[in-house]
Amino acid sequence: MTKDSHHGKWTISSSDDDDDNERLPLSGTTTLKHHQLATSANSSPQPSSSPKLEVKAEPANPYAVGSEARQTATLNQSNPGKYENNSPLSGKRKKEAGDGSGWALSDSDDEDNVAEKQKRLSNVPKKEPPSSKAKKIKVESERPPSPHGRVYYIDEPEDFFESSVPCLNDMYRFYLNKVTGLDRKYNTGALHIRDILSPLFGTLKASVQFNYCFDIAWMVKQYPEEFRDRPVLIVHGDKREAKARLVQQAQGFPHIQFCQAKLDIAFGTHHTKMMLLWYEEGFRVIVLTSNLIRADWYQKTQGMWMSPLFPRLPEGSSASSGESPTYFKRDLLEYLASYRAPELEEWIQRIKEHDLSETSVYLVGSTPGRYVGSDMERWGHLRLRKLLSEHTEAFPGEERWPVIGQFSSIGSMGLDKTKWLAGEFQRTMTTMGKSTVRSDPPMQLLYPSVEDVRTSLEGYPAGGSLPYSIQTAQKQLWLHSFFHRWKADSTGRSHAMPHIKTYMRVSPNFTELAWFFMTSANLSKAAWGALEKNNTQMMIRSYELGVLFVPSAFKMKTFPVNKSPFLVSSSSFSGFPVPFDLPPTAYSPKDQPWIWNIPYSQAPDTHGNIWVPS
């Protein structure tokens, strides 16, 4: 049976799909030996005409990281399908893609059986090296830097990184990451992880890294040499084999310790991305959207909030000292306590000893569990709803202010929009003050199209970080009428695919914001939570974390939108730096949302390749 929509046709299978689109890591990668880098996001991508590729298989990588979609990106980079006019997929598909307007589902894609998926991917045949002499000793210590292969990356020049404290936007403290290949002006004021960890921001004594994916050897290299032996605590959600691989990565780094987050509900992930940095001079919090792997800091669009430097409180200060008007200190301590982890106790104590009063954002977290009564408003989208109710005000005409959601992954939301999206989630996103009047403004969802991915700096492998599966998509065709393209000319990042997640309420003329939220949470019930038992219980599967910007906390009525956030001469320092173009561009009838686990062979990407999922 097939279903048609304005945005494509799928073959329908009987498989089900859960909310979780970021699965545990899978083993097995091969490495691309020659790869052409697209050097500018502003030039029109052209297929490569040079002969490609001399491919040499490497032994399986025991440190493979990320979702199955990311693993597929690795395999496709390692052994890319070359685009040839009018050629089939050389036997690499169970079923060929149809015409340019539709999709076909491989008969081997059953998303429910995780074990079978792991077995399927790990059983991909690997070519033997030409001779045993070509094998290197201890290849496991020379693993690719993630997930594109050893020679995909180019080394950035030293002036790519800050040599002095950058001109930070002290009002909002919201930044984008630096992107390799952009015009220098678009990286002005943006931050790389090396900038964040620079001694210019403080003399580091110890740190905590909360995240989902780690490449520990790469992470250690991002710390300045003088800080590379300072204690690092890694907070992760890996179990069993994935946990063993993570621990194995840390061999040779005795300063690294681990804290495993408890994931008691099936299909949950530890998706929070946060740094706690303890300096001789004080303490700092970074909430961000990037995994700790090089691919996430290379040619993707990411966001981060960097706190001020929090000074130490005087000896003998009361327990309530150092609180901000947004109760950031209380909420951060509550979030850390939710882990119930002895490894975090000393960090909880450190935070209590510092003055966080200069914080102007609200913290919104998700932690796994089922919550009733007043606890329902502690986490997830009901926490956001409570904050919007208490710290915004209703105003005339608000029903015409659209809600914009922008994300990099999509979960299962039901057979129609009323099941979750246009029900409880939209009610949260449209909350303004104490008003009980239900407005029904437009909802615009930004998610990259196939063409956005194809013409990106990374080409099709960028889609490995956009794990929307065919099994989920085919059951919610209604969702695709909400979709808008990823366009970010104002920040120079139209061809840097988004891994950032942002949600906001914007004026009808797209010049003002009622609020802005940056988070790790994608568009899924697992991340945001879903009401159960006749709305008397909230169930959340995953750990997530974000920061909410509300105008009242900045003594403003609305945030003006900064249309040119990287052009210093024309920037308004009161304007909020929205990371993409406004107004959003709706999908045309020919546009299709990126689906990671089906083939794309009708046109080459910026590196002359097609997409061949395993």
TORNUDREN-909389 format. One record per residue (C-alpha): residue in one letter; x, y, z. Coordinates in Angstrom, 3 decimals. Example, Ala and Ser with C-alpha at 12.3 -4.5 7.8 and 13.67 -1.06 7.14 Angstrom:
2
 residuo        X        Y        Z
       A   12.300   -4.500    7.800
       S   13.670   -1.060    7.140
***
This chain:
614
 residuo        X        Y        Z
       M    0.000    0.000    0.000
       T    1.233    3.500   -0.726
       K    0.363    6.951    0.514
       D    0.821   10.174   -1.414
       S    1.350   13.694   -0.173
       H    2.705   16.978   -1.433
       H    6.102   15.889   -0.156
       G    6.600   12.390   -1.457
       K    5.299    8.844   -1.680
       W    6.353    5.920    0.475
       T    5.853    2.202    0.392
       I    4.096    1.384    3.652
       S    5.415   -1.384    5.855
       S    3.829   -2.860    8.947
       S    6.771   -2.019   11.188
       D    6.378    0.260   14.174
       D    8.759    2.944   15.323
       D    9.446    4.337   18.745
       D   10.188    7.918   19.629
       D   13.888    7.367   19.898
       N   15.797    8.167   16.712
       E   19.268    8.200   18.244
       R   20.176    4.589   18.887
       L   23.138    3.171   20.705
       P   26.453    3.107   18.852
       L   27.140    0.300   16.431
       S   30.499   -1.163   15.569
       G   32.261   -1.357   12.252
       T   33.553    1.427   10.042
       T   35.736    1.770    7.029
       T   37.781    4.774    6.075
       L   37.722    6.995    3.017
       K   41.210    7.592    1.641
       H   40.574   10.474   -0.773
       H   37.864   13.066   -0.266
       Q   37.296   16.442   -1.853
       L   36.283   19.184    0.581
       A   33.752   21.813   -0.392
       T   35.448   24.993    0.769
       S   32.732   27.590    0.581
       A   29.122   27.564    1.647
       N   28.425   30.528   -0.583
       S   29.380   29.009   -3.923
       S   27.076   26.806   -5.943
       P   27.906   23.159   -5.208
       Q   29.206   21.277   -8.231
       P   29.636   17.539   -8.703
       S   33.216   16.417   -8.576
       S   34.701   15.594  -11.972
       S   37.953   14.118  -10.699
       P   38.296   10.342  -10.641
       K   37.198    9.039   -7.252
       L   37.877    7.210   -5.074
       E   40.705    4.988   -4.109
       V   39.140    3.253   -1.139
       K   40.999    1.169    1.367
       A   39.115   -0.703    4.010
       E   40.258   -0.358    7.594
       P   39.620   -2.799   10.422
       A   36.358   -2.384   12.326
       N   36.420    0.649   14.571
       P   35.714   -0.306   18.189
       Y   35.048    3.348   19.023
       A   32.289    4.021   16.506
       V   29.950    6.684   17.818
       G   26.408    7.862   17.312
       S   23.093    6.700   15.960
       E   22.694    4.162   13.192
       A   22.196    7.106   10.851
       R   25.647    8.411   11.797
       Q   27.091    4.928   11.331
       T   25.586    4.820    7.856
       A   27.165    8.193    7.111
       T   30.518    6.687    8.053
       L   30.024    3.695    5.778
       N   28.888    5.847    2.882
       Q   31.864    8.164    3.278
       S   34.144    5.153    3.457
       N   32.768    3.423    0.396
       P   30.717    6.058   -1.449
       G   28.361    5.303   -4.278
       K   29.530    7.339   -7.276
       Y   26.900    9.174   -9.282
       E   26.590    7.952  -12.853
       N   23.956    9.081  -15.325
       N   21.243    6.475  -15.978
       S   23.022    3.844  -13.950
       P   21.421    1.560  -11.377
       L   22.768    1.394   -7.858
       S   25.205   -1.370   -8.795
       G   23.385   -3.978   -6.797
       K   23.840   -2.128   -3.526
       R   20.096   -1.833   -2.866
       K   17.369   -4.281   -2.141
       K   15.105   -1.910   -4.082
       E   16.041    0.999   -6.285
       A   14.766    4.480   -5.642
       G   11.827    5.428   -7.762
       D   11.459    8.694   -9.635
       G   12.571   11.960   -8.116
       S    9.276   12.569   -6.331
       G    9.016    9.398   -4.279
       W   10.737    7.014   -1.903
       A   10.980    3.272   -1.704
       L   11.498    1.323    1.481
       S   14.130   -1.390    1.659
       D   12.618   -4.675    2.729
       S   15.325   -5.056    5.362
       D   14.457   -1.916    7.324
       D   12.584   -2.976   10.439
       E   13.311   -0.234   12.973
       D   11.898   -2.119   15.939
       N   14.534   -4.797   16.155
       V   17.607   -2.988   17.458
       A   19.621   -6.178   17.806
       E   18.894   -7.120   14.218
       K   19.960   -3.649   13.054
       Q   23.233   -3.981   14.926
       K   23.847   -7.382   13.406
       R   22.952   -6.139    9.924
       L   25.334   -3.198   10.049
       S   28.175   -5.090   11.666
       N   27.878   -7.777    8.971
       V   28.536   -5.374    6.095
       P   31.324   -7.058    4.107
       K   34.679   -5.382    4.515
       K   37.373   -5.492    1.864
       E   40.666   -7.052    2.828
       P   43.796   -4.932    2.433
       P   45.875   -5.792   -0.665
       S   48.491   -7.565    1.419
       S   49.238   -8.351    5.010
       K   52.256   -6.044    4.804
       A   49.929   -3.095    4.383
       K   48.397   -3.691    7.793
       K   49.411   -1.249   10.469
       I   50.258   -2.187   13.989
       K   47.778   -1.091   16.652
       V   45.333    0.407   14.183
       E   42.812    0.807   16.979
       S   44.867    3.706   18.335
       E   44.634    5.449   14.947
       R   40.874    5.468   14.606
       P   39.166    8.035   12.360
       P   38.274   11.248   14.151
       S   34.487   10.636   13.556
       P   32.403    9.943   11.531
       H   33.619   10.817    8.029
       G   36.993    9.068    7.989
       R   40.614    9.897    8.523
       V   41.280   12.310    5.665
       Y   37.928   14.060    5.321
       Y   38.910   16.940    7.574
       I   41.283   19.764    6.842
       D   43.167   21.437    9.661
       E   41.917   24.931   10.337
       P   44.516   27.718   10.363
       E   45.544   28.952   13.798
       D   43.739   32.253   13.270
       F   40.507   30.209   13.044
       F   40.698   30.064   16.830
       E   40.679   33.064   19.134
       S   44.040   34.480   20.210
       S   42.307   36.972   22.486
       V   38.992   37.021   24.310
       P   36.384   37.314   21.527
       C   33.913   40.147   21.415
       L   31.158   38.313   23.219
       N   27.518   39.332   23.177
       D   27.184   39.892   26.904
       M   23.454   40.611   26.690
       Y   22.241   37.197   25.530
       R   25.444   35.111   25.661
       F   24.022   32.959   22.842
       Y   26.532   31.929   20.166
       L   26.888   29.742   17.115
       N   29.828   27.450   16.451
       K   32.553   28.245   13.965
       V   32.107   26.436   10.649
       T   35.070   25.392    8.510
       G   34.773   26.659    4.932
       L   32.796   29.838    5.630
       D   33.858   33.358    4.846
       R   35.736   34.655    7.890
       K   33.086   37.309    8.630
       Y   30.516   34.604    9.393
       N   32.745   33.123   12.093
       T   33.306   36.459   13.809
       G   31.955   36.143   17.327
       A   31.243   32.426   16.849
       L   32.984   29.913   19.115
       H   34.854   26.649   18.635
       I   35.251   24.198   21.503
       R   38.921   25.198   21.670
       D   37.826   28.785   22.248
       I   35.453   27.752   25.037
       L   38.194   25.823   26.854
       S   40.811   28.525   26.276
       P   42.764   29.840   29.300
       L   41.503   33.273   28.269
       F   38.191   32.342   29.906
       G   39.745   31.020   33.124
       T   42.429   28.831   34.671
       L   40.744   25.442   34.577
       K   40.925   23.159   37.635
       A   38.359   20.487   36.651
       S   35.400   19.996   34.317
       V   32.337   17.857   33.646
       Q   31.195   16.936   30.148
       F   27.547   15.850   29.791
       N   26.839   14.462   26.327
       Y   25.507   11.738   24.053
       C   28.468   10.991   21.716
       F   32.147   11.141   22.676
       D   35.443   10.827   20.883
       I   37.616   11.044   23.968
       A   40.995   11.356   22.244
       W   39.676   14.237   20.148
       M   37.999   15.831   23.169
       V   41.228   15.780   25.188
       K   43.058   17.553   22.350
       Q   40.580   20.429   22.510
       Y   41.749   21.301   26.006
       P   44.823   23.581   26.082
       E   48.006   21.635   26.752
       E   48.335   23.113   30.210
       F   44.878   21.775   31.170
       R   45.024   18.295   29.603
       D   45.768   16.554   32.883
       R   43.018   18.329   34.841
       P   40.207   16.017   36.045
       V   37.336   15.448   33.619
       L   34.099   13.686   34.577
       I   32.131   12.297   31.632
       V   28.372   11.911   32.153
       H   26.897    9.521   29.583
       G   24.021    7.116   29.043
       D   25.841    4.200   27.400
       K   25.214    0.636   28.569
       R   26.844   -2.729   28.040
       E   28.978   -2.896   24.860
       A   28.672    0.832   24.187
       K   29.798    1.596   27.728
       A   32.730   -0.792   27.364
       R   33.801    0.960   24.164
       L   33.586    4.331   25.872
       V   35.688    3.169   28.818
       Q   38.191    1.649   26.402
       Q   38.545    5.014   24.690
       A   39.696    6.518   27.979
       Q   42.601    4.093   28.406
       G   45.708    6.210   28.604
       F   43.825    9.155   30.085
       P   43.928    8.565   33.855
       H   42.433   11.998   34.558
       I   39.073   10.933   33.025
       Q   36.326    9.418   35.177
       F   32.799    8.307   34.248
       C   29.273    8.773   35.541
       Q   26.556    6.647   33.945
       A   23.141    8.303   33.795
       K   20.268    6.045   34.804
       L   17.927    5.311   31.903
       D   15.092    3.344   33.439
       I   12.542    3.799   30.644
       A   12.997    1.973   27.343
       F   14.334    3.900   24.325
       G   15.512    6.822   26.427
       T   18.878    8.476   25.811
       H   21.214   10.741   27.724
       H   20.943   13.562   25.225
       T   21.858   16.516   27.465
       K   24.873   18.528   26.309
       M   26.446   20.673   29.019
       M   29.884   21.634   30.349
       L   30.631   22.545   33.952
       L   33.958   24.370   34.152
       W   35.611   25.020   37.527
       Y   38.375   27.613   37.472
       E   40.739   29.120   39.973
       E   38.804   32.329   39.285
       G   35.282   30.898   39.611
       F   32.807   28.661   37.818
       R   31.062   28.580   34.429
       V   28.201   26.660   32.776
       I   27.926   25.982   29.026
       V   24.657   24.589   27.603
       L   25.080   23.519   23.990
       T   23.850   21.311   21.136
       S   27.107   19.689   19.926
       N   28.298   16.167   20.602
       L   31.934   15.799   21.613
       I   33.098   14.555   18.228
       R   34.865   16.521   15.536
       A   32.085   16.175   12.967
       D   29.746   18.195   15.178
       W   32.189   21.116   15.359
       Y   33.253   21.079   11.712
       Q   30.561   21.902    9.152
       K   27.277   21.779   11.060
       T   25.284   24.614   12.611
       Q   25.320   24.365   16.412
       G   24.375   26.688   19.253
       M   25.547   27.349   22.781
       W   24.863   29.504   25.794
       M   27.909   30.503   27.846
       S   27.275   31.745   31.357
       P   29.143   34.635   32.926
       L   32.091   33.751   35.138
       F   30.444   33.020   38.482
       P   32.602   34.191   41.432
       R   32.976   32.246   44.646
       L   30.679   33.337   47.497
       P   32.206   34.670   50.743
       E   32.772   32.091   53.457
       G   29.702   31.605   55.640
       S   27.176   32.613   52.975
       S   23.651   31.295   53.399
       A   22.273   28.417   51.361
       S   20.095   30.816   49.366
       S   22.957   33.163   48.461
       G   24.011   33.666   44.864
       E   20.581   33.001   43.365
       S   19.520   34.744   40.154
       P   16.098   36.313   39.430
       T   15.509   33.331   37.135
       Y   16.287   30.796   39.890
       F   18.960   29.314   37.670
       K   21.039   28.088   40.609
       R   18.129   26.247   42.218
       D   17.105   24.651   38.929
       L   20.653   23.594   38.012
       L   21.094   21.950   41.414
       E   17.731   20.202   41.047
       Y   18.676   18.951   37.595
       L   22.016   17.553   38.821
       A   20.313   15.941   41.832
       S   17.937   14.110   39.468
       Y   20.852   11.898   38.355
       R   21.096   10.430   41.869
       A   24.833   10.007   41.173
       P   27.521   10.112   43.889
       E   30.022   11.307   41.250
       L   28.126   14.611   40.960
       E   27.942   15.376   44.682
       E   31.170   17.373   44.795
       W   29.980   19.424   41.818
       I   26.669   20.121   43.512
       Q   28.618   21.405   46.499
       R   30.842   23.570   44.279
       I   27.843   25.204   42.645
       K   26.380   25.990   46.067
       E   29.595   27.857   46.876
       H   29.355   30.193   43.872
       D   27.340   33.307   43.026
       L   25.088   32.654   40.009
       S   23.048   35.832   40.462
       E   24.038   37.353   37.100
       T   22.177   34.691   35.101
       S   19.327   35.963   32.894
       V   18.050   32.711   31.384
       Y   15.766   29.983   32.693
       L   16.858   26.352   32.721
       V   14.487   23.773   31.198
       G   15.456   20.130   31.595
       S   14.008   16.703   30.943
       T   14.797   13.677   33.098
       P   13.443   10.140   32.645
       G   10.460    9.195   34.746
       R    6.717    9.293   35.259
       Y    5.541   12.350   37.167
       V    2.230   13.206   38.836
       G    0.808   16.204   40.676
       S    3.030   19.270   40.910
       D    6.023   17.218   39.761
       M    4.541   17.181   36.255
       E    5.661   20.806   35.852
       R    9.284   20.169   36.860
       W   10.459   18.813   33.518
       G    9.819   18.705   29.784
       H    7.303   20.789   27.898
       L    5.102   21.311   30.966
       R    8.085   22.998   32.627
       L    8.332   25.315   29.610
       R    4.570   25.924   29.764
       K    4.812   26.923   33.430
       L    7.644   29.390   32.736
       L    5.801   30.961   29.792
       S    2.698   31.280   31.933
       E    4.575   33.007   34.749
       H    7.029   35.200   32.836
       T    5.249   36.337   29.670
       E    2.083   38.386   29.216
       A   -0.827   37.961   26.846
       F   -1.314   40.778   24.343
       P   -3.829   41.655   21.610
       G   -3.309   39.866   18.314
       E   -1.063   37.148   19.705
       E   -3.017   34.534   17.756
       R   -1.214   35.829   14.661
       W    2.269   35.283   16.163
       P    3.597   32.021   14.672
       V    5.347   29.320   16.663
       I    8.598   28.193   15.028
       G   10.245   24.876   15.864
       Q   13.624   23.910   14.413
       F   15.299   20.547   15.080
       S   17.443   17.769   13.632
       S   15.419   14.650   14.434
       I   11.753   13.714   14.554
       G    9.979   11.082   16.624
       S    6.664    9.315   16.209
       M    3.757   11.615   17.071
       G    0.677    9.636   16.138
       L   -1.664    9.158   13.219
       D   -2.850   12.778   13.212
       K   -1.747   16.111   14.593
       T   -4.201   16.073   17.503
       K   -2.487   13.113   19.170
       W    0.415   15.206   20.511
       L    1.756   17.984   18.274
       A   -1.378   20.132   17.946
       G   -2.626   18.995   21.325
       E   -0.444   19.231   24.402
       F    2.738   20.406   22.646
       Q    1.104   23.290   20.771
       R   -0.725   24.322   23.934
       T    2.668   24.697   25.618
       M    4.203   26.591   22.702
       T    1.275   29.041   22.501
       T    1.095   29.795   26.232
       M    1.323   33.548   26.898
       G    0.833   34.644   30.479
       K   -2.175   33.565   32.544
       S   -4.633   33.877   29.674
       T   -7.008   30.940   29.373
       V   -7.989   31.935   25.837
       R   -6.704   29.269   23.471
       S   -5.043   30.817   20.448
       D   -4.337   28.775   17.355
       P   -1.437   30.534   15.597
       P    0.462   29.081   12.656
       M    3.120   26.483   13.525
       Q    6.148   26.438   11.226
       L    8.604   23.560   11.552
       L   12.121   23.872   10.105
       Y   13.723   20.624    8.979
       P   16.187   20.190    6.069
       S   14.883   18.942    2.761
       V   16.698   16.397    0.615
       E   17.974   19.252   -1.536
       D   19.284   21.098    1.546
       V   21.313   18.022    2.504
       R   22.463   17.242   -1.044
       T   23.892   20.732   -1.566
       S   25.407   21.044    1.910
       L   29.109   21.387    2.706
       E   29.200   17.744    3.802
       G   26.909   16.440    1.084
       Y   24.649   13.480    1.761
       P   26.625   12.304    4.857
       A   25.306   15.403    6.642
       G   22.052   13.449    6.715
       G   23.622   11.034    9.191
       S   22.926   13.684   11.832
       L   19.284   14.013   10.712
       P   17.904   10.598   11.729
       Y   14.288   10.843   10.578
       S   13.405    7.299    9.558
       I   11.115    6.091    6.806
       Q    9.188    3.989    9.338
       T    8.286    7.106   11.306
       A    7.712    9.371    8.309
       Q    5.337    7.040    6.510
       K    2.968    7.039    9.498
       Q    2.719   10.816    9.852
       L    2.437   12.284    6.379
       W    0.210   14.939    7.905
       L    3.294   16.424    9.593
       H    5.001   17.368    6.354
       S    2.555   20.166    5.573
       F    4.202   22.026    8.495
       F    7.732   21.751    7.057
       H    9.977   24.665    6.035
       R   13.443   24.642    4.506
       W   16.734   25.248    6.299
       K   17.934   28.627    5.019
       A   20.480   30.696    6.941
       D   22.006   33.243    4.566
       S   22.026   35.853    7.344
       T   24.514   33.746    9.316
       G   26.260   32.250    6.264
       R   25.100   28.779    7.284
       S   22.593   27.745    4.621
       H   24.945   24.912    3.621
       A   25.953   23.985    7.192
       M   23.222   21.535    8.173
       P   21.596   22.220   11.542
       H   22.220   20.104   14.589
       I   21.055   23.043   16.705
       K   17.503   22.904   18.113
       T   15.535   26.115   18.659
       Y   11.912   27.034   19.372
       M   10.434   30.533   19.444
       R    7.350   32.731   19.135
       V    7.745   35.429   16.496
       S    5.694   38.440   15.405
       P    3.658   38.307   12.166
       N    6.247   40.536   10.432
       F    9.131   38.446   11.850
       T   10.870   41.393   13.523
       E   10.164   40.585   17.197
       L   10.364   37.550   19.460
       A    8.064   36.853   22.401
       W   10.605   34.283   23.639
       F   13.432   32.050   22.363
       F   14.498   28.568   23.517
       M   17.702   26.689   22.635
       T   17.844   23.062   23.704
       S   19.100   19.557   23.026
       A   15.474   18.412   22.615
       N   14.364   17.351   19.151
       L   10.737   17.087   18.070
       S    9.790   13.940   19.968
       K    7.698   12.798   22.886
       A   10.746   11.019   24.294
       A   12.506   14.367   24.681
       W    9.639   16.676   25.639
       G    7.390   14.244   27.498
       A    3.847   13.050   26.848
       L    0.769   13.102   29.036
       E   -0.706    9.775   30.154
       K   -3.653    8.518   32.206
       N   -6.143   11.156   31.161
       N   -3.554   13.924   31.505
       T   -2.783   13.087   35.142
       Q    0.734   11.802   34.498
       M    3.732   13.003   32.478
       M    6.126   10.410   31.034
       I    9.615   11.409   29.821
       R   12.173    8.976   28.402
       S   15.348   11.030   27.920
       Y   17.668   13.536   29.544
       E   17.586   16.904   27.754
       L   18.621   20.432   28.677
       G   18.023   23.908   27.289
       V   17.920   27.593   28.187
       L   14.905   29.874   27.788
       F   15.284   33.554   26.928
       V   12.296   35.640   28.090
       P   12.195   39.412   27.420
       S   11.054   40.265   30.961
       A   14.312   38.832   32.344
       F   16.159   41.359   30.166
       K   13.807   44.240   31.113
       M   12.270   44.217   27.624
       K    8.767   43.663   26.249
       T    9.953   41.689   23.192
       F   13.302   40.826   21.643
       P   13.988   42.671   18.372
       V   15.344   40.272   15.750
       N   18.888   40.995   14.624
       K   18.759   40.509   10.857
       S   22.560   40.628   10.401
       P   24.037   39.057   13.533
       F   27.589   38.760   12.138
       L   27.849   42.191   10.518
       V   29.230   44.288   13.376
       S   28.765   47.589   11.548
       S   25.019   47.079   11.229
       S   24.324   44.913   14.266
       S   21.977   46.071   16.954
       F   23.309   44.885   20.280
       S   19.760   44.608   21.581
       G   18.729   42.409   18.664
       F   18.477   38.657   19.205
       P   20.723   36.622   16.853
       V   18.259   34.109   15.364
       P   20.455   31.493   13.645
       F   18.371   31.165   10.444
       D   16.504   33.400    8.029
       L   13.104   34.846    8.815
       P   10.480   34.420    7.518
       P   10.983   30.682    6.956
       T   10.556   29.247    3.450
       A    7.795   26.648    3.182
       Y    8.436   23.403    1.306
       S    7.381   23.490   -2.322
       P    5.340   20.571   -3.707
       K    8.605   19.071   -5.019
       D   10.489   19.310   -1.713
       Q   10.927   16.217    0.420
       P   12.039   16.008    4.048
       W   15.381   14.265    4.482
       I   14.883   10.588    5.353
       W   18.126    8.940    6.385
       N   17.464    5.241    5.683
       I   16.414    5.283    2.019
       P   18.644    5.779   -1.052
       Y   19.166    8.975   -3.032
       S   20.653    8.316   -6.459
       Q   18.956   10.793   -8.786
       A   21.543   13.553   -8.344
       P   25.071   13.764   -6.896
       D   25.911   15.698   -3.759
       T   28.663   18.315   -3.446
       H   31.281   15.551   -3.473
       G   29.882   13.713   -6.495
       N   28.380   10.867   -4.490
       I   24.982    9.270   -3.988
       W   23.495    8.078   -0.695
       V   23.628    4.330   -0.112
       P   22.246    3.350    3.307
       S   23.324   -0.049    4.580
***
